[in-house]
Amino acid sequence: MPVVVLLHAVLPQRWQNPFLLLASLVFYAWGDARRLPLFLALLAADWGIGLLLDRAEGRRQKRFLLFLGCLISFGALLFYKYSAFLLGIFGLAPAFVRGLTLPLGISFFTFQAAGYLIDVYRGETKPEKSLVAFGAFIFLFPQLIAGPIVRYGPMREALHRRRRPDAAALDGGMALFAVGLAAKVLLANPLGAMYEALRAYPGDMACAWLSLVGYSLQIYFDFMGYSVMAVGLGRMLGFSFPRNFRHPYAAVSVTDFWRRWHITLSGWFRDYVYIPLGGNRRGKTRTVLHLAVVWLLTGLWHGADWTFVLWGLWYFVLLAAEKLLFGKRKAPAPLTRAGTLILVMLGWALFASDGLAAFRAYLADLFSFRAGPQALFWLRENAALLLVSLMCCVPGIVEGLKRFCRERGWARLTATAALLILSIAALAKSTYNPFLYFRF
């Protein structure tokens, strides 16, 4: 990473995109070289169809090209991610399905490519004439594996100018990278270990709820940490990636939660699915139908299992109820925050469960009304971890620390160095390092 950042900064403009594409391909091949030919083929197809869309005459021809482009991209996603699930519904399990593995980052890759084609079709952006520049956009290694989902329009100008980040961009980018790495390594990983240890006590209600708190914090710091690392890396390379999280556990409603969690995914579904279907402009019945479609797709995007379908249905019911039943009625903020947090955590119980049977067992544990002393032991052992994690979810504390470090260079430098050293030490010591969102 440091070599790529430094070489990219000193190269002339004409070599920056080729170098960045090569670095991104090496990065991807390091993790999943077998799928590189597939992604290169999809890259070429999306680029070529984008050019043809710009030259096509007539709406019918453009619609056909857009359909073809989406069919190719989503067809690959459907084959690798959903073949086993769909065939399993009918009791089929061909041998080829059992041997399939999910290509790294295919959901993010597909959504970025599809968004690009739709924007070209709508005339909202010009197609990229350079295959290398388009490849650098699609394969950009800081955010290829787990987002944020980046759109081509805001990236176009940066792809066609000399990118030489100044000292402030490098400083700020490294600080963000260190914060994201620390969130992943120093918080998410030990929280995940705590969750797994607590799930070893079936039938214990206190352990079940403590494990759910741990998992809810783990998935946030895991995904937020990766997103912040991506934003920091992008800044060091001269790109501005969108923010993907905005203190989601401070939300006062489920609607508010989804304005704060995985912001780029929510925006993608809003702009490319919900609004084109008609949004909330066609009456209550159609609004409910549109919400159902969006949340079915959102659930399936996250995983090919009935638990993810139910997770999407869970949020559809909650959001439809908020939109249609409760309207603008307001309760005290502490009450709505607590209620929203409990509803979100129950949704994470679906996320954490490997199949419906596991979810039923988890739900039974959460409401078993039996508890032993084990939860107190784990609470004592992880009190500092939980306290720091909860403090890092409070907007006032986080924004205050950010302000303090922005205004004082010595504090930012000290914090960056300390977080990097602690994170590297933790990585060297531990073999437990799961990335939850890599499977999506």
N, C-alpha and C positions, 0 to 999 in steps of 0.2 A: 504493500500500500504506500509507504513513504516514497519508494522508488518511482511508482507510477505518478504520484502527485508531483514530485519534483521534476521528472522528465516532461510531464505534460505541461508544466508551467514554463519551461524554457524552449520548447519546440516552436518552430514557426507555425503560423495558422494552418497552412496547407497539410501539415503532418499531424495536427492535433486529433482530428476525427479518426484517421486511420490508426493512430497509436491507441486511442481510447477504445476503438472497436476491437483491436487485437488484444489489449489488456483485458477487456470484458470477456472475450472468447476464451482466453487462457483461464480466467477466473471461473467461468462456467464449466469448462472442461475439467478443471481440477476437482470439481464436485460431482459432475455427472457427464463424463465424456461420451457415453453411449448415446445420449439424446442430442448431442450437438448437431449432427446432420439433419435431424428432424427440425430443430429450431432454425437452422440456416435455410432449409426449404420453405418453412413458413414465413421467414423474413423476406425471402425473394418473392414469394407469392403476394404478400401484403404490399410490398413496394410496387410491384408490377401492376397490381389491380388499382392502387392509388393513382398511378399515372394514367391508366386507361379511363378511370372515372373522370379525370379532368378533361380528357379528349372526347368522351362519349357525347353523342348528340341525342337529345330526347330523354324524357323521364324514364321511359320503359327500359332503355338500354342501361341507364345509370342504376336503376333498381336491380336489374339482373346482375350487374357487376358487383353491387353492394351485397346482394344475396350470395353470390359466388364467394366473395371474400370472407363473409361471416361464416359461410358453410365450411370453408377450408379451416379457418381458425378454430371455430367452435366444434367442428367435427373432430379435430385432433384432441381437443379437451374432452369431448364426450367419450371418445374411444379409450383414452388412457385413464380418465378419472371415474367414469360412470359405467363402463362395460359390465364389470362384475356386479354392481348394484342392480342395474336394469335387468340383466339376465337372471340374477338371483331371484328377482320378483316372480319370474316364471319357472323357477326351480331348475334353471339351466346353469351349468358351470363348466364351459368348455376349457380344455387344457390351456389354450392361449391366454385366457383371462387370469388363471392362477399365476402365470409367469409375468404379468404386467406390473411394472413399477411406475409410480407417478413421476414424470419429469419435473425437476426442480423449477419452481416458479412459473409453471405453465398457466395457472389462473391469472397471475398478474400480467404475463406476456400477452395472453389472449385478450384481456380487457384493454390493454394499452393499444394493441393493434386494431381491435374492433372500433375503439373510440376514434382512432386516427381515420379509418375508412369512413365512418359516419360523418366526421367533421368535413372531410373532403367532399363527400356526397352532398352535404348541406351547403357547401360553398363557404364554410366558416374558416377554412384554412386552405392554402395552396398545397398541392402534393409535393413531397420532397423528391427532387430530381436526382439527388446523389444517393446511390445505394449505400455508400459508406456512412454518410451522415445519418441516413435512416437507421442503419444498423447500430450506429453509436447511440441513437435515441432509444431504440427498442432493447438493446443489450446492455445498457448502461449499468455497470456492475454494482454501484452503491445501492441501487433499489430494485435490481432485477429479481431477486429471490423472494422478497417479502414486502415490496412496495416502499413508499407510497405509490399509488397509481398516478403516473405522470401523463399529462396530455401534451400532444405535439405542439399545439399553437403557442403556449407560453415558452416552449423550449426552442422554437424555431430560430429566434434571433441569436440566442447563445450558441447554437450549433454552427452559425455562419459568421461569427466574429472571432477575433483573436481573444482567447480566454487566458488572461494573466491575472490571477487573483492577487490582490494586494496583501500587505501584512495583516490588515484588519480581518480580511476574509479568511486567511490561513489561521489566524489566531482564534477567531470565532468558530471556524469549522472544526478545529482540533478540540476546542472546549466542548462543543456539542457532541463530537465523537466520543470523548472521554465520559461525558454524562450518560450517553446511550449505552456504552459498554458497561459502565458501572451498574446501570439499571438492570441490564441483562445478567451480568456475572455476579454482582454482589447482592442483588435483591431477588431477581426471578429464579435463579438456580437454587439457592437455599430454600426459598418458599416452595418450589416444586418438590424438593426432597422432603420437606415437612409434610406437604400434602400426601405424598406417597406413603410416608410412615404412618400417618393418621388413618389412612384407609385400611390399614392392617387390623383395625379394631371394629369389625362388623357388629352392628346392633347397638353401638354406643352413640347416642344422640349428640353429646357434647363434642366427641371426636369428629363426628360427621360435619357439624357446623364449623368447627375450627378448621377442618380440612377444606371446606368450601370457601372460607375466608382466605386461606392460603392459596387456593387455586385461583380465586378471583384476582388476588394481588399478583400472582405469578403471571397469568396471561396478560395482564395489563403491562407489567414491567418488561415482559418478554417482547411483546409486539411494539410497545412504545419505545423501548430501548433500541430495537432494530431500526425503527423509523427515524429516531433522532440521530443514530449513527449515519443513516443514509443522507439525511439533510446536511449533517456536518461534512461528510465526504463530498457531497455535491457542491457545497460552498467552497471547499478547497480546490475543486476542479473548475470553478467558475459558473456553476449552475445554481439556480434557485428552485428547490423542490418545495411543494406545498406542505404545510403542517398537517399531520395526520391525527393528532390527539390534542384535546384542549380540556384537561382536567375532567374526564368523564365521570368519575365517581363523586363529583360535586353536583351532578345534574339534579334538577328539581322535578323532572318528569322523564318518562321513557322517550318521548319525542326529543327532549333536550339531551338525553344521553346519546342518541344517534346523531345529534349535531356536533357531538364532541368525540365520539369513538369512531375510529377508522373513517375519518372525514372524507377521504378521497373515494372510498368505495361507496359510501352513501351518496356522494355527489355524482358518481358514475351512474348509479341506478336511477337517481332523480332525473338526470339530463338525458339519458339514453333509453330509459324504460318508462318511468312513471309519467313524465310530462308528455312524451310522444303518444302514450295511451290515452291521454286526456287529463291526467292529474285529477284535481278536485273540481274541474270546470263542468262536469257533466252529471251533476246530481249525486246524492248520497250513495245510491246503489252502485253506480259505476265507480265512485271513489273507493268503496269497500273492495270491489273487484280488482281495481288497479293495485291497491295495497296488498291484496292476496297474491297477485302475480309477482309483485316486487319481492315480497318476503319469502315466497316459495323459492324464487331464484336465489335470493340472498342466502337462505339456508343451504340450498344445494351447492352454491359457490363454495361454501366453507367445507363441505365434505359429502361424500357419497354414502350416506347411511340414514336410516330412519330417524336417528337422534337429531341429525341436522335438519331434516324436514320438520320435525316437531319443534325444534328451536326456532326456525323461521315462522311456523304457525303460532308459536308462543308470542313472538313480537308482533305479528299481524294482529292478533286478538288484543294485545295491550295497546297498540297504536290506534287501532280502529276505535277501541273504547274511549281513549283519550280524545280523539278527534271528533267523534260523533255523540258520545254520551256526556262527557264531562265538560267539553268545550273550554271556556275560559274561566271556569270556577277555580278559585285559588284557595288552598289551605296554607297554614303556616309553613314557611320554607323548611325548617328542621324536620317537620313531619313528612313533607313530600320528598325530601332528600332520603330520609330513612326508608320510606316505602319504596321509592325507586331502586334504592340499593338492594333491598331484599328481593325484589322482582328480578333484577339483573343477575343477582347471585343464583337464584333458582334456575335461571336460563343457563348459567355456566355449569350447573349440575348436569344438564343434557350434554353440553359441550365436552365435559370431562369423562363422560361414560362411554365405554366401548360397546355400544349396542343397547337395545331396549331392555334386555334382561339386567344389564349392569345398572342402567338408569333406575329401573324399578327397585333394585336392591339399595341404591344410593338414597332414593326417596324414602324408602322404608327406614333407613338408618336416620335420616334427618328428622323423622317424626315418630321415632320409636319410643320416646319418653322414658328411655333407660340410659343411665350413664354411670361410668366408673371413674376412678381417680386418674386414669391415663391422660385425659385432656389437661388436667392441672400441671402434670409433669411437662408435657409438650409446650404448654403455654409459658411455663417458667423458663424452659430451655430456649425458647424463641421469642421471649418478651422484647428484647432489644431489636431484633429483626422486624417484628410486627410493628413496633412503635415507629421505627424509622420509615418503614414502608407506608404506614398510615399517614405520617407527617408529609411524605412526598406526594400524597394524593390531595392535600389541602392547597387550593389555589393561592391563598394569601402567603403561605410559607414558601411555596415554590417561586412565585413571582417576586417575593421579597429577596430571596437568595439570588435570583437572576439579576435583579436590579443592583444588589450589593456588588456582585462580581463584575457587572458591566462598568460600574463607576470606579472600581479599584482594580487596576491591572495586576497588582501584586497578588490580590486575592484570587483572581481568575487563574493566574499562572500557577499558584500554589495548589488550588483545587484541582486543576487539570492534571498536574504532575502526580498528585496524591491518588486521584482516582485511577489514573493509568497504571501506577505501580501496584496498587491494591488489586486491580482487576487482573493484571498479568500474573500476580502471585496466586490469586484464586484459581485462575485457569491452569497454572502449572501444577497446583496441588490437587485439583479435583478432576475426576473423569466424568462427572455428571454435568452435561452441558446440552440439554435438549432445546431445540428451537421449535416451539409449538406451531408457528405459522408456516414452517417449511413444508408441512404436509398439505397445504392448501394451494 
